[in-house]
Amino acid sequence: MIIAIRDDDTSFFTKQQELEEAYDFIKEGCVSLSVVPYAVPYHKQSKPYGDGYEYGKYDIADNTDLIEYLQRSISERRYSVMLHGYTHEYQEINGVWMPEMIWKDSETIHREMKEGKQHLMDVLKTDVDVFVAPGNVINQKAISAVETNGLNYSGIIGKSKDRKLDAKYIANYLHRSVYKIRYDIPYGGVYHYSGHDELYAYPIKSEDYIFQIYKICKAQGLPFVAYTHYWELLRNPNAKEALRRFYEFAMADGAKLVSVSDCFKQ
């Protein structure tokens, strides 16, 4: 069986030591980082990186220590890279904070997704073929950009209105609806669409939750992708301990920790 760990939010503001500490229990395998190429220093109304940054776009390439570390670690297959939006900026619209793929217009999304993908490939010297939406929220215009840019999508769209309907979408939508009713969890296998593939990532709600889903996925021959954030593991020792225990159990059970990209190839 193959498993993957999807870690969101690596950016200019990330320090090497943070990634090392978050994943110091990984002895074998590859953690998949969804990386923001030009992150902003604000997250809704908070300043997670402190008061020392003015508003603007911060290019990950300018964090040379991080880039050198990631290049080396990618070459060693410790990490793989996915595209995580462009700036990860939220905008407040009518009193509601909207994630990047929702409030930006289609032309901007298409242009920035192409630019962001190429930028990560250039500075990190690696292939990028998976997109992760900031806030895990996406819609039809962003899915169009995913397809145009030759990417697959880590995450599942939940509403039929979020994209153009076709036979593959209807069949997949019905399948995952029935699966959810039967197993009370989202389907963990790859869904093939007209221009891209999609693969669900499970949040680490609790140790019992991820163990339960792992066993279901194993029994059905499906990959298992867990998603988290390095900063969440650092702030929440219980979350890190749950992931560590799961990783050690799965590896002892014969699982292989691969990239999210590799899970699409199963």
BANUTOR-937948 format. One record per residue (C-alpha): chain; y, x, z; residue number from 0; residue in three letters. Coordinates in nm, 3 decimals. Layout:
N
('A', (Y, X, Z), NUM, 'ALA')
...
END
This chain:
266
('A', (0.000, 0.000, 0.000), 0, 'MET')
('A', (0.356, 0.111, -0.065), 1, 'ILE')
('A', (0.654, 0.055, 0.164), 2, 'ILE')
('A', (1.024, 0.136, 0.131), 3, 'ALA')
('A', (1.323, 0.161, 0.362), 4, 'ILE')
('A', (1.653, 0.051, 0.211), 5, 'ARG')
('A', (1.953, 0.187, 0.400), 6, 'ASP')
('A', (2.295, 0.045, 0.307), 7, 'ASP')
('A', (2.651, 0.181, 0.324), 8, 'ASP')
('A', (2.635, 0.557, 0.267), 9, 'THR')
('A', (2.984, 0.654, 0.146), 10, 'SER')
('A', (3.267, 0.907, 0.177), 11, 'PHE')
('A', (3.282, 0.821, 0.548), 12, 'PHE')
('A', (2.916, 0.907, 0.617), 13, 'THR')
('A', (2.831, 1.229, 0.796), 14, 'LYS')
('A', (2.515, 1.428, 0.733), 15, 'GLN')
('A', (2.438, 1.425, 1.105), 16, 'GLN')
('A', (2.440, 1.043, 1.109), 17, 'GLU')
('A', (2.170, 1.016, 0.844), 18, 'LEU')
('A', (1.968, 1.293, 1.006), 19, 'GLU')
('A', (1.981, 1.127, 1.347), 20, 'GLU')
('A', (1.906, 0.779, 1.214), 21, 'ALA')
('A', (1.593, 0.898, 1.031), 22, 'TYR')
('A', (1.472, 1.186, 1.244), 23, 'ASP')
('A', (1.135, 1.012, 1.278), 24, 'PHE')
('A', (1.060, 1.020, 0.904), 25, 'ILE')
('A', (0.807, 1.298, 0.853), 26, 'LYS')
('A', (0.682, 1.202, 0.508), 27, 'GLU')
('A', (0.830, 0.986, 0.234), 28, 'GLY')
('A', (1.162, 0.883, 0.088), 29, 'CYS')
('A', (1.443, 0.669, 0.235), 30, 'VAL')
('A', (1.641, 0.473, -0.025), 31, 'SER')
('A', (2.018, 0.496, 0.026), 32, 'LEU')
('A', (2.241, 0.232, -0.131), 33, 'SER')
('A', (2.562, 0.427, -0.184), 34, 'VAL')
('A', (2.923, 0.308, -0.222), 35, 'VAL')
('A', (3.100, 0.535, -0.474), 36, 'PRO')
('A', (3.463, 0.456, -0.375), 37, 'TYR')
('A', (3.454, 0.296, -0.030), 38, 'ALA')
('A', (3.759, 0.146, 0.142), 39, 'VAL')
('A', (3.819, 0.226, 0.513), 40, 'PRO')
('A', (3.839, -0.138, 0.621), 41, 'TYR')
('A', (3.563, -0.391, 0.675), 42, 'HIS')
('A', (3.711, -0.739, 0.690), 43, 'LYS')
('A', (3.947, -0.714, 0.990), 44, 'GLN')
('A', (3.789, -0.405, 1.147), 45, 'SER')
('A', (3.835, -0.031, 1.099), 46, 'LYS')
('A', (3.483, 0.105, 1.145), 47, 'PRO')
('A', (3.589, 0.463, 1.068), 48, 'TYR')
('A', (3.888, 0.469, 1.302), 49, 'GLY')
('A', (4.265, 0.458, 1.254), 50, 'ASP')
('A', (4.297, 0.785, 1.067), 51, 'GLY')
('A', (4.261, 0.645, 0.716), 52, 'TYR')
('A', (4.523, 0.474, 0.504), 53, 'GLU')
('A', (4.419, 0.184, 0.284), 54, 'TYR')
('A', (4.276, 0.301, -0.049), 55, 'GLY')
('A', (3.963, 0.409, -0.231), 56, 'LYS')
('A', (3.779, 0.712, -0.093), 57, 'TYR')
('A', (3.565, 0.895, -0.347), 58, 'ASP')
('A', (3.227, 1.002, -0.209), 59, 'ILE')
('A', (3.259, 1.319, -0.419), 60, 'ALA')
('A', (3.540, 1.434, -0.188), 61, 'ASP')
('A', (3.297, 1.460, 0.103), 62, 'ASN')
('A', (3.155, 1.786, -0.024), 63, 'THR')
('A', (2.938, 1.850, 0.282), 64, 'ASP')
('A', (2.767, 1.514, 0.236), 65, 'LEU')
('A', (2.726, 1.564, -0.140), 66, 'ILE')
('A', (2.561, 1.904, -0.093), 67, 'GLU')
('A', (2.329, 1.761, 0.171), 68, 'TYR')
('A', (2.234, 1.461, -0.044), 69, 'LEU')
('A', (2.178, 1.672, -0.356), 70, 'GLN')
('A', (1.943, 1.899, -0.163), 71, 'ARG')
('A', (1.762, 1.611, 0.008), 72, 'SER')
('A', (1.725, 1.413, -0.316), 73, 'ILE')
('A', (1.568, 1.716, -0.484), 74, 'SER')
('A', (1.325, 1.733, -0.190), 75, 'GLU')
('A', (1.247, 1.360, -0.232), 76, 'ARG')
('A', (1.374, 1.280, 0.117), 77, 'ARG')
('A', (1.624, 1.031, -0.026), 78, 'TYR')
('A', (1.672, 0.826, -0.339), 79, 'SER')
('A', (1.998, 0.660, -0.445), 80, 'VAL')
('A', (2.095, 0.305, -0.543), 81, 'MET')
('A', (2.438, 0.167, -0.635), 82, 'LEU')
('A', (2.599, -0.040, -0.357), 83, 'HIS')
('A', (2.899, -0.209, -0.514), 84, 'GLY')
('A', (3.212, -0.009, -0.601), 85, 'TYR')
('A', (3.440, -0.018, -0.295), 86, 'THR')
('A', (3.253, -0.266, -0.069), 87, 'HIS')
('A', (3.588, -0.433, -0.008), 88, 'GLU')
('A', (3.614, -0.786, 0.132), 89, 'TYR')
('A', (3.902, -1.019, 0.051), 90, 'GLN')
('A', (4.008, -1.317, 0.262), 91, 'GLU')
('A', (4.036, -1.627, 0.043), 92, 'ILE')
('A', (4.130, -1.961, 0.198), 93, 'ASN')
('A', (4.037, -1.826, 0.540), 94, 'GLY')
('A', (3.693, -1.702, 0.431), 95, 'VAL')
('A', (3.602, -1.336, 0.385), 96, 'TRP')
('A', (3.445, -1.290, 0.042), 97, 'MET')
('A', (3.226, -0.990, -0.050), 98, 'PRO')
('A', (3.304, -0.773, -0.348), 99, 'GLU')
('A', (3.079, -0.931, -0.610), 100, 'MET')
('A', (3.228, -1.275, -0.541), 101, 'ILE')
('A', (3.605, -1.223, -0.536), 102, 'TRP')
('A', (3.628, -0.978, -0.827), 103, 'LYS')
('A', (3.649, -1.107, -1.184), 104, 'ASP')
('A', (3.373, -1.052, -1.438), 105, 'SER')
('A', (3.555, -0.789, -1.644), 106, 'GLU')
('A', (3.629, -0.578, -1.335), 107, 'THR')
('A', (3.272, -0.604, -1.208), 108, 'ILE')
('A', (3.128, -0.495, -1.543), 109, 'HIS')
('A', (3.367, -0.200, -1.572), 110, 'ARG')
('A', (3.329, -0.082, -1.213), 111, 'GLU')
('A', (2.950, -0.115, -1.208), 112, 'MET')
('A', (2.927, 0.107, -1.516), 113, 'LYS')
('A', (3.173, 0.358, -1.372), 114, 'GLU')
('A', (3.017, 0.356, -1.025), 115, 'GLY')
('A', (2.665, 0.409, -1.158), 116, 'LYS')
('A', (2.771, 0.701, -1.376), 117, 'GLN')
('A', (2.975, 0.855, -1.096), 118, 'HIS')
('A', (2.681, 0.859, -0.855), 119, 'LEU')
('A', (2.454, 1.001, -1.122), 120, 'MET')
('A', (2.703, 1.277, -1.197), 121, 'ASP')
('A', (2.794, 1.384, -0.843), 122, 'VAL')
('A', (2.446, 1.345, -0.691), 123, 'LEU')
('A', (2.257, 1.468, -0.999), 124, 'LYS')
('A', (2.004, 1.187, -0.991), 125, 'THR')
('A', (1.906, 0.869, -1.173), 126, 'ASP')
('A', (2.036, 0.533, -1.049), 127, 'VAL')
('A', (1.851, 0.222, -1.162), 128, 'ASP')
('A', (1.882, -0.026, -0.872), 129, 'VAL')
('A', (2.186, -0.227, -0.760), 130, 'PHE')
('A', (2.241, -0.359, -0.406), 131, 'VAL')
('A', (2.518, -0.615, -0.360), 132, 'ALA')
('A', (2.764, -0.560, -0.073), 133, 'PRO')
('A', (2.700, -0.825, 0.190), 134, 'GLY')
('A', (2.376, -0.910, 0.002), 135, 'ASN')
('A', (2.575, -1.171, -0.192), 136, 'VAL')
('A', (2.577, -1.187, -0.570), 137, 'ILE')
('A', (2.632, -1.443, -0.846), 138, 'ASN')
('A', (2.595, -1.496, -1.218), 139, 'GLN')
('A', (2.882, -1.271, -1.330), 140, 'LYS')
('A', (2.749, -0.978, -1.125), 141, 'ALA')
('A', (2.391, -1.032, -1.240), 142, 'ILE')
('A', (2.523, -1.012, -1.596), 143, 'SER')
('A', (2.672, -0.672, -1.512), 144, 'ALA')
('A', (2.344, -0.563, -1.352), 145, 'VAL')
('A', (2.165, -0.639, -1.679), 146, 'GLU')
('A', (2.434, -0.483, -1.898), 147, 'THR')
('A', (2.412, -0.161, -1.700), 148, 'ASN')
('A', (2.034, -0.135, -1.712), 149, 'GLY')
('A', (1.982, -0.193, -1.341), 150, 'LEU')
('A', (1.736, -0.389, -1.130), 151, 'ASN')
('A', (1.844, -0.582, -0.822), 152, 'TYR')
('A', (1.733, -0.536, -0.461), 153, 'SER')
('A', (1.779, -0.886, -0.321), 154, 'GLY')
('A', (1.709, -1.244, -0.422), 155, 'ILE')
('A', (1.958, -1.500, -0.546), 156, 'ILE')
('A', (1.909, -1.822, -0.356), 157, 'GLY')
('A', (2.087, -2.088, -0.557), 158, 'LYS')
('A', (2.017, -2.199, -0.914), 159, 'SER')
('A', (2.390, -2.227, -0.989), 160, 'LYS')
('A', (2.431, -1.855, -0.926), 161, 'ASP')
('A', (2.307, -1.768, -1.273), 162, 'ARG')
('A', (2.231, -1.899, -1.616), 163, 'LYS')
('A', (1.912, -2.103, -1.615), 164, 'LEU')
('A', (1.620, -2.006, -1.835), 165, 'ASP')
('A', (1.243, -2.048, -1.827), 166, 'ALA')
('A', (1.179, -1.728, -1.629), 167, 'LYS')
('A', (1.440, -1.814, -1.370), 168, 'TYR')
('A', (1.303, -2.166, -1.321), 169, 'ILE')
('A', (0.945, -2.039, -1.288), 170, 'ALA')
('A', (1.046, -1.771, -1.036), 171, 'ASN')
('A', (1.266, -2.012, -0.841), 172, 'TYR')
('A', (0.981, -2.262, -0.808), 173, 'LEU')
('A', (0.734, -1.989, -0.710), 174, 'HIS')
('A', (0.950, -1.845, -0.435), 175, 'ARG')
('A', (1.033, -2.193, -0.306), 176, 'SER')
('A', (0.665, -2.282, -0.274), 177, 'VAL')
('A', (0.588, -1.941, -0.124), 178, 'TYR')
('A', (0.859, -1.981, 0.137), 179, 'LYS')
('A', (0.719, -2.320, 0.238), 180, 'ILE')
('A', (0.365, -2.186, 0.264), 181, 'ARG')
('A', (0.430, -1.857, 0.445), 182, 'TYR')
('A', (0.772, -1.918, 0.602), 183, 'ASP')
('A', (0.899, -1.586, 0.463), 184, 'ILE')
('A', (1.052, -1.489, 0.128), 185, 'PRO')
('A', (0.818, -1.353, -0.140), 186, 'TYR')
('A', (0.800, -0.973, -0.132), 187, 'GLY')
('A', (0.679, -0.902, -0.485), 188, 'GLY')
('A', (0.874, -0.814, -0.799), 189, 'VAL')
('A', (1.018, -1.100, -1.002), 190, 'TYR')
('A', (1.071, -1.035, -1.373), 191, 'HIS')
('A', (1.372, -1.197, -1.539), 192, 'TYR')
('A', (1.500, -1.186, -1.894), 193, 'SER')
('A', (1.712, -0.874, -1.849), 194, 'GLY')
('A', (1.625, -0.727, -1.508), 195, 'HIS')
('A', (1.381, -0.738, -1.216), 196, 'ASP')
('A', (1.440, -0.837, -0.854), 197, 'GLU')
('A', (1.274, -0.736, -0.528), 198, 'LEU')
('A', (1.341, -0.879, -0.183), 199, 'TYR')
('A', (1.427, -0.658, 0.114), 200, 'ALA')
('A', (1.341, -0.781, 0.464), 201, 'TYR')
('A', (1.587, -0.739, 0.752), 202, 'PRO')
('A', (1.457, -0.582, 1.071), 203, 'ILE')
('A', (1.494, -0.891, 1.286), 204, 'LYS')
('A', (1.240, -0.766, 1.536), 205, 'SER')
('A', (0.934, -0.546, 1.560), 206, 'GLU')
('A', (0.704, -0.849, 1.554), 207, 'ASP')
('A', (0.879, -0.983, 1.243), 208, 'TYR')
('A', (0.834, -0.671, 1.031), 209, 'ILE')
('A', (0.476, -0.617, 1.146), 210, 'PHE')
('A', (0.392, -0.976, 1.053), 211, 'GLN')
('A', (0.542, -0.945, 0.706), 212, 'ILE')
('A', (0.383, -0.606, 0.647), 213, 'TYR')
('A', (0.039, -0.753, 0.713), 214, 'LYS')
('A', (0.102, -1.046, 0.475), 215, 'ILE')
('A', (0.228, -0.814, 0.201), 216, 'CYS')
('A', (-0.068, -0.581, 0.247), 217, 'LYS')
('A', (-0.316, -0.867, 0.225), 218, 'ALA')
('A', (-0.155, -0.985, -0.099), 219, 'GLN')
('A', (-0.114, -0.640, -0.256), 220, 'GLY')
('A', (0.266, -0.657, -0.248), 221, 'LEU')
('A', (0.518, -0.383, -0.167), 222, 'PRO')
('A', (0.712, -0.412, 0.157), 223, 'PHE')
('A', (1.082, -0.324, 0.164), 224, 'VAL')
('A', (1.272, -0.320, 0.494), 225, 'ALA')
('A', (1.648, -0.290, 0.493), 226, 'TYR')
('A', (1.889, -0.165, 0.755), 227, 'THR')
('A', (2.202, 0.050, 0.797), 228, 'HIS')
('A', (2.207, 0.402, 0.938), 229, 'TYR')
('A', (2.501, 0.304, 1.159), 230, 'TRP')
('A', (2.303, 0.008, 1.290), 231, 'GLU')
('A', (2.014, 0.235, 1.390), 232, 'LEU')
('A', (2.257, 0.465, 1.570), 233, 'LEU')
('A', (2.426, 0.181, 1.758), 234, 'ARG')
('A', (2.112, -0.018, 1.836), 235, 'ASN')
('A', (1.828, 0.192, 1.983), 236, 'PRO')
('A', (1.598, -0.113, 1.980), 237, 'ASN')
('A', (1.635, -0.150, 1.604), 238, 'ALA')
('A', (1.562, 0.218, 1.548), 239, 'LYS')
('A', (1.262, 0.206, 1.780), 240, 'GLU')
('A', (1.124, -0.099, 1.596), 241, 'ALA')
('A', (1.159, 0.078, 1.261), 242, 'LEU')
('A', (1.008, 0.399, 1.398), 243, 'ARG')
('A', (0.707, 0.218, 1.540), 244, 'ARG')
('A', (0.659, 0.027, 1.217), 245, 'PHE')
('A', (0.683, 0.344, 1.007), 246, 'TYR')
('A', (0.430, 0.530, 1.220), 247, 'GLU')
('A', (0.193, 0.232, 1.220), 248, 'PHE')
('A', (0.216, 0.185, 0.843), 249, 'ALA')
('A', (0.164, 0.554, 0.766), 250, 'MET')
('A', (-0.136, 0.565, 0.998), 251, 'ALA')
('A', (-0.260, 0.255, 0.816), 252, 'ASP')
('A', (-0.260, 0.444, 0.488), 253, 'GLY')
('A', (0.072, 0.322, 0.349), 254, 'ALA')
('A', (0.300, 0.545, 0.141), 255, 'LYS')
('A', (0.679, 0.547, 0.189), 256, 'LEU')
('A', (0.834, 0.545, -0.158), 257, 'VAL')
('A', (1.175, 0.465, -0.306), 258, 'SER')
('A', (1.285, 0.109, -0.375), 259, 'VAL')
('A', (1.299, 0.210, -0.741), 260, 'SER')
('A', (0.929, 0.304, -0.728), 261, 'ASP')
('A', (0.846, -0.037, -0.582), 262, 'CYS')
('A', (0.970, -0.199, -0.903), 263, 'PHE')
('A', (0.713, 0.002, -1.097), 264, 'LYS')
('A', (0.411, -0.127, -0.908), 265, 'GLN')
END
